[in-house]
Every structure is written in C-alpha cells, then in structure tokens.
Amino acid sequence: MTSQTTTASARTSAVPQGSHMWVLTLEVPGRGMTTSHGTVTPPANATRHDTFRTLLDHVVSQNPQMSSANCVFFTLEPNQL
C-alpha cells in the first residue's frame, strides 16, 4: 500500500482580513449560477441573518442578474484555524 502526502502553503495577505470567512452560491434555475467568497467583520450586535442579508445584497450588487436567484449555499465561519 502506498500513501501520498500533499502539502499546501497558505497564502498570506498584506490586506487585513475580516473576522469571518464566507462563501455564498446563488442560482437562477436554468439561467445561471454564481459563487462569491470573502471575509467580513460583522458589527458587534449583528446576527447571522443580518450578515447573510448584507452579503446577499453585496453579491447581487456585483451580479444584478442574480436579483431573483435562490441561495443554494451559504457558510459563515470564524476566519481562524
């Protein structure tokens, strides 16, 4: 039996990153799909839903054709290992 190990180096950024990493995928059935990602630091009293709506509005502003899209995936995780 043989085993392989793959090592990936993490990229570091000179640009400050937010406290949370997010991924959001939207789909207009039969017409298109888009996935966006990034980091964000939500305000102290923000809920997960507040942050989702803010990110959804951001993605739609960048992709107006997704204004009537369904959200098929969303994750918001602390941006730390």
N, C-alpha and C positions, 0 to 999 in steps of 0.2 A: 504494500500500500504506500502511495506517495502522498505527501501533503505539501501544499504551496502556501506561502505566506506573502501577502501583498501589503506593502507599507505605503501609505499616502501621507504626504506632508500637508499640514494645514496651512492655508494661505492666511497671512496676517494682513490686516488693512491699516493704513495710516489714518483712515477716516474713522471717527468714533462710531461705534455700533450701538444700537438700541438695547434695551434690557431683555427684549423678547424677539425671537425669530419667528417669522410667519410664512406660510405658503397658502395660496388661495387659487383654486381652479374653478372657472366658470364655463358653462356650456350653453349655447343656444342650439337645441336639438336640430340636427340636420343642417346646421349652418356654420358652426364653428365652436372652437374651444380655445381658452387661453389660461395659462398658469403664470402667476406672478409670485414673487417672493421678496423678502427683505427683512429688515429689523425695525423695531418700533419701541419707544418707551411711552407706554400709556400714562396718562395723568394719574395721580395717586388714588383718586376715587373712581376711576373708570372700571366698568365691568367688562367681562369677556365679550358680551354682546355689543357694548359701546365700541370696543376696539374693532370687532368684526365689521360693524357698520361703517366706521371710519375707513378701514382698509378697503371694504367693498366700494365705497364712494371713490376712493383714490384709484382703484383698478378700473372702474367704469369711466372715470375722467380721462384715463390714458387709453381706453379702448371703448369709445362710445357705442360701438356695435354690440357691446355686451350689456347694454342697459336693461334688457329684458331677460338676461341669462339666468339659469339655475346655478346655484352653488353646488358643485359636486364634491368639493373637498376643501376643508379649512383646518389648519392647525396653527396654534399659537403656543409656543414653548419658551421657557426661560432660555436665554441666549448664553448658556454656560455648559461646560462639560462636567 
